[in-house]
Amino acid sequence: MGETLLSGLVRAGRRVDHLLVGEKRPERARELEERYGVAVVSNAEASRRADTVAIVVKPQDMGDLLDEIAGELRPGQLVVSLAAGITTAFIESRVPDGVAVVRVMPNTPALVDEGMAAISPGSHCDEQHLAEAEALMSSVGKVVRVPERQQDAVTAISGSGPAYIYFVVESMIEAGVHLGLPRATATDLVVQTVFGSATMLRETGSHPVVLREQVTSPGGTTAAALRELETHKVRAAFLAAMEAARDRSRALAEGS
C-alpha cells in the first residue's frame, strides 16, 4: 500500500522533489529511487523534514515505528495513518502534543486508482489537515470522511470488501466450469459482468434493487437463481460475515 500511494501521488502530478520515502532495506530503497526518482531516507529524517507524514506499516509494527520517529515530530505536523485497527488516540499518546493525526482505512483497488478510503480526524485536526489527507488519498481513488467510531464498520464494508467480491467471482467462475464452460470463457464472462454491473451502479445512480429488478423477469431464469440464493440465506450470510469483520476490527483497535 505504501508504494501504491507513492505511485499514485506521482501519477497525480506531485513533484518527486517534494516527496520523501522512509525505507530501512537498502535494496528496496534503491528500487524505489530508480523507479520513481524520489529521495529515500531514514524514517527519522523523513519525519523530521516532512510537513505530512504518511505511515504505512502493519498494525503490530506501529508502536516500534512511533518510538523511532516521535522525537522528530512537532506540533502542527500531520500524521496520516493507514494501519488497520490503530486508533488516533493510540498514535496521539505516543507523539508530541499538538501533532495532528488522521486515520485512514484504504482498500486494495487503490492499486489501479479505484480505491475507497475513509478518513477520520484525531483531536488536533483542523479542516486543512483533513483536506491534505483527502488530497493524498484522492490520488488513488475516492475518499469519504467518517467519524472514527464508524471505522470498524468501514473496515468490514470496503476495507475487507474486495475479498468478498473476489470470493463471489471465484464461486461464479467455478459454477461456470461446472455448467460446462471453459475456465477462460467463464472468467471473461464473470469479470466483465461484475465490472459492467459496478459501472452501471456508479454511473446511473440507481438503487441496486431497481437494477436487479430490471434483470429479473417474472418466472424467468434470474428469478429462479435468486430464489435459490434466498433459500440458502446468502443475504444473511453476508450480514454475519461483515459483523464478524467489524468485531475483529474492534478487537484489533482495543488491543492497540
N, C-alpha and C positions, 0 to 999 in steps of 0.2 A: 504493500500500500504506500510505503514511503516513496519508492521510485514512481509509482503511478501518479502521486501528487506532484512530484518533481517534473515528470514529463508533461503533465497537464498544464502546469504553470508555464513551462517553456513554450508549448503549443499555443497557449493563450496570449503570448506576447510579453511575458515577464522577461526583463533583461537578465541574462545569466550573470552579469557582474553585480546584480542586486541579490543574488541567491547564494547561500552558503549551505553546505551539507556536512553534517557531523557523521563520521564513519570511522570505526576503530580498525577494521580489517584493511591492510594496505592494498591487497589485490582488488578488493571491492571498491576502494577509493579511486584507484587508477581507472577502473572500468567506468565509474560514474563521470570522472573528469573527461575521459576520452569520448564518451557517448553524448554528454550534454554540455561540455565546456564550462562547468561550474567549478568553483573552488571547494575542495573537500578538506575540512579542518577537523580539529578535535571537537567533541561535544561541548567542552568548556569554552573554547574560543568562539564557536558558533553562537552559544548562548550569550556570551559577553558582547558580541558585535551586532547581533540582530535586534531589530525592533519587535519582530514577531518570531516566536519560536514554536514550530510545529513538532510535536513529539509523536512519533510513530513507532511504538515498541509493543511487545507483548505485555499484557497486564502484570504478569509476575516480575517483569523487569523494571516496572515504573519506579518502585521505591529506590532501587540502586541508582537509577539514572538521575532522579531528583537529588539524591545525596551528592552526586557528582557535579551537578550544574547549579545547585541552589545558591552557592556563593557568588555566582556570576550574574544572577538575575537581579533586577532592580525594579522599584515601584514604577508603575505606568507601563511596563513592558507587558506584552501579550503572549500568553502561552496557550496554544491550541492543542488539545489532547485528542488523539484518535485511538486511544487504548480502551478496549471494551471493558465496561464494568467499573472503570475508575472514576470516582466522583470528583467534582470540582473541589469539594471540601477536603478530600484526601490530598489533592495537589496543593491547595492553599495552605494547608497545615505544615507543608514542607518547603515552602518558598517564602521569600521576604514579604512582609505585609505590604499590600498595595499592588502586587503583581496581579494582572487581570488574567483570568482563566476562562476558556471556552471549551466545553466538552462536545465532541463530535462523534456521531455514530454513522460511519460511512458504509458502503457495501461494495462488493467486488465489480459490478458493472462499471465502476469508475475506470477500470482498465480500458474501456472503449468509450470513455467520455459520456457514459449514460448512467452514472452513479446517482444514488439518492442518499443525501446526507441530512441528518437532523442535528442542529446545533442548540446548545443551551448555555446561558451565561452563568458565570460564578458571581460571587458577591461584590467584586470590584470592577465588573464590566460596565462600560457605557455603550452608547449607540455606535461610536466609532470603532470600538473593539469588535462588536458583533458584525458590523459591516465589513471589517477586514477579514474576519473568519468566513463570512459569506463569500467574499471575493476569492479567497483561497479555494474553497470547496466548489465554487461555481466553475472553476477551470476543468473539472472532471464530471460535471453533471448538475443536477438540480439540488437546491438547498431549501429547507424549511426550518423555522425557528419553533422550538417547543420548550415548555417548562421542563426542568431537569427531572421532575418526578415522573414524566412520561417517557423517559429514555429507555426504561426496561421494555415498555410496550413497543417502542420504535425498534429496539433490537430484535424483538420477536417477529415484527412485521417485515421491515425492509433490511435490517442487518442480516438476519438469517434467511430472509425471503428467497434470495436466489437459489438456495439449496432446495427449497420446496418446489420451485418451478422446474429445476433440473430433475427432481425426483418424478414429477408428473411427466416430463418429456421422456425420461428413461422408460417409464411404465407404458406410455403410448407407443414408443418405438417397439418395445418387446411385444406389445399386443399386435402391432402391425406384422411383425415376423410370424407370430403365432397364426395370424389370419392368412399367411401365405405370401406376404410381400418380401422382396429382397431387403436386407437391412439398410442398404444405402438409400433405396427408394423410401422406405418407411421414415428414415431420418430426415430426408429432404421434406417430405410431406408434413411431418410433425413440427420441425423447426420453423418452416415458413408459416405454418398455421399459427403457431404461438406468436411469432413476430408480427404477422398481419393483424392478429386479434388485439395485441397490445397497442399497435399503431392506431387501430380503429378506436379503442378506448380513449387514447390520448387526444386524437385529432377531432373526433366527433363530440367529445364531452358527454356522450350518452351514458346513462346508468347501465351497469353490466346486465341488469335484469332485462332492460329493453333490448339490448343487443342479443342476449341469449334467446329471448322470445322470437326475435326475427329469424333465428335459425331453426326454431322448434315448431314444426308443423304438427297439428293435432293428429295423433295416431301414427306419426312417422318414425323414421329411424332414430332421430335425435331424441325424441320423447322416450323411446324405448331405452336408449342408453342412459338418459338422465334418471329414469325410474330406477335403474339398477344402482346408480350412484347414491340415490336417496335410500334405497333399501340397505345398502352397505354402510350407511351413515358417514359418508365421506365428508359432508359439511361439519358434522360433529367432531370427526377426527381432526380436521384442520383446526377447529377451535381448541381442542385439547392439546394439540401439538404446539400451538402458539402460546397457550397458557404455560406449558412446560418450559418453553424458551424464555418467557417473561420471568418465571420463577427462578430459573437458573441465572438469568441476568441479575436479579435481585440478590441472589446468594453471592455472586461474584462481587457485587458492589458492597455488600455487608462485610465480606471477607477482606476487602481492600483496606 
